[in-house]
Each structure stands twice: as C-alpha cells, then as structure tokens.
C-alpha cells in the first residue's frame, strides 16, 4: 500500500537481527529498537505507534545502528526452555462500582492468578465495595493478586496511600513499574513453570528482574528525570 511503513520496518528488523548482538525480544518500529516487555502501543495508525515505558529505546536505526548499551547480549551458554504458561490468568481494570465478588467468581471458574489495574499508584477500594477481604481470601487459597497501575506511564507505589497499603497488607503483590501486559505474561510463566510455588515464592520471583521487565526503583524519588518527559 502507498504510504505503508512495512518495508522499512521489515528491513530494519533484518538489520537488527544480522548486524547486532542483541539477544532479547524487541519491537523494531519507526526506526526505534524497543524492549518488548516494556512497550505499549499508544496510537492505532500513526508511524509513531509504540513507546517504551520506564526506559529509553534500546537504540535507533539511521544510516548506522546506534545502541544505548542497555540490551542483553548473545552468549554461548546452553539454551534452556521454560516454555509452559498457565492460561487461567487475567487482567481486571478496577472501575467505580467494581463488584468485589468478581474476584471470587473468577477463582471459582478456576483462575490461578489475577492482575488488578488499580487507580493511580495502585489504589483499590477499601470502604464501599472494598476489595481487601477478597484479596485476603484469594491469597489464603494460594491465588496471587498483583496490583498494577492504570496510568499509561506510571508505577504501582502501593505503600503511598491507605487504599493501596491495605491491599498490600492483605497480601497483594505490587506491580511496581511492570506494565500490565508484562505482569500478566510473567505471572502466566511463573504459574506454568513453578506450579508448586506458594504465594510468597511467587511474589519473590515475580519481583525479580528476569529480562529487564522491572527495575529496582522502589520510591518516586528514584525515578530518573527523563521519565517525567515521556
């Protein structure tokens, strides 16, 4: 089609695969190299469709390929597969009037993990329609509940406000700066490959940086200055 950017994106992808030593999942689009687990699509038809969340692009493609150096590099180590996924994991966006029973109903349907997209810094209802009892019951049953942020560019700082801290005290796992799509996939991966893990072990592995999907930033003061301009 006239005006399509597909040819350029395909050629750029081939260049990245053949001319660099990057060894991770990427999105190569509009002359940018983006880490897959940090990327969201913001626009539906514009060439500037994808953006990295919580980090700069891994590099840019011009006449030469310029890399930031933050990418994972190819190694000669033996490849090991941890390729099982638990399909019974879902993302729920909390809305005004959200019925807490939705959580218990999902568990009755056999769901093994839930990502809750909370308000702002990972806040959930704690008075009317409180989610705290449902989170407590889920954790007692061994079902991990992760709370991420609905903000497109935002962290889940659940300790900041009472309506996040009460969920944290009930056993919810903070998503920190993981985007919801990544949090869901990671939870599917953990539950699929480590089915015998209890919630505490799941939490420990969930918050561990496996492939650049979560940073060690734990307070708003630690955010890098360029993140405020994204």
JOPE-V107341 format. One record per pair of residues at least 12 apart in sequence whose C-alpha atoms are under 6 Angstrom apart, sorted by the first residue. I is the first residue (numbers start at 1). J is the second residue. If there is no record, write none. Layout:
BEGIN
((I/J) (I/J))
END
This chain:
BEGIN
((9/29) (13/28) (21/73) (21/74) (22/72) (22/73) (23/72) (23/73) (23/74) (31/60) (31/61) (32/60) (33/57) (33/58) (33/59) (33/60) (34/57) (34/58) (37/182) (37/213) (38/52) (38/53) (39/51) (39/52) (39/53) (84/192) (84/193) (85/188) (85/189) (85/192) (86/188) (86/191) (86/192) (88/111) (88/112) (89/111) (89/112) (89/113) (89/114) (90/114) (91/115) (91/116) (92/116) (93/116) (93/117) (94/117) (94/118) (100/131) (112/143) (113/143) (113/144) (114/145) (115/145) (115/146) (115/147) (116/146) (116/147) (117/147) (117/148) (117/149) (117/150) (118/148) (118/149) (118/150) (119/150) (120/149) (121/149) (121/156) (121/157) (121/158) (122/147) (122/148) (122/149) (122/156) (122/158) (122/164) (123/163) (123/164) (124/163) (126/163) (132/167) (136/170) (142/199) (144/199) (145/172) (146/172) (146/173) (146/174) (147/174) (147/175) (148/175) (155/176) (155/177) (156/175) (156/176) (177/214) (178/214))
END
